[in-house]
């Protein structure tokens, strides 16, 4: 997604993108996107949410981490068309004849990101648990508290809570839309240690809630 955003932003100065809250922080911090004046809004995970919000905000493209890409006019018709996405990738490669797809990927700033981790949490309680977790991090931020040794720079609460720290490290907790699970993702642009540190903080908070069970996987 960031590779395509770079290519599109270079031809559409000031382009607006919409991405879901599970997506990489590079959409906000990538120097190439900044150079071209690109702006990114984070929104609820779910292809229907990204499709609708991309249309409502006039975003040029909506990217969902799961692979649903929505190209709005003049690039596409606003729905997740795999052929349009494939053409966008081919166009990007055509404009970079001296680079392979792997080389374009390796040109992105490095980040350390976890897989999607899903602790069990019953459908009847998962949203209430997330609400309590959101309230906890709001209180920490309001009181000037720290997480993993850093100040909280921003809380994105459109879908659970995405806690963003001063160095751009972030952690997400949200309720799965279709399973009796929570969704936890963490990423750091600075180090694996910082990625693991914010996960440890989030994991410790979730452990306070007896409704939260075992993870499907952990870092």
Secondary structure as GFF3:
##gff-version 3
##sequence-region A 1 219
A	DSSP	alpha_helix	2	11	.	.	.	ID=ss1
A	DSSP	beta_strand	16	20	.	.	.	ID=ss2
A	DSSP	alpha_helix	26	29	.	.	.	ID=ss3
A	DSSP	alpha_helix	31	35	.	.	.	ID=ss4
A	DSSP	beta_strand	39	43	.	.	.	ID=ss5
A	DSSP	alpha_helix	47	57	.	.	.	ID=ss6
A	DSSP	beta_strand	61	63	.	.	.	ID=ss7
A	DSSP	beta_strand	69	71	.	.	.	ID=ss8
A	DSSP	alpha_helix	82	94	.	.	.	ID=ss9
A	DSSP	alpha_helix	101	106	.	.	.	ID=ss10
A	DSSP	beta_strand	112	113	.	.	.	ID=ss11
A	DSSP	alpha_helix	126	142	.	.	.	ID=ss12
A	DSSP	beta_strand	146	147	.	.	.	ID=ss13
A	DSSP	beta_strand	150	156	.	.	.	ID=ss14
A	DSSP	beta_strand	161	165	.	.	.	ID=ss15
A	DSSP	beta_strand	170	175	.	.	.	ID=ss16
A	DSSP	beta_strand	182	188	.	.	.	ID=ss17
A	DSSP	alpha_helix	192	206	.	.	.	ID=ss18
###
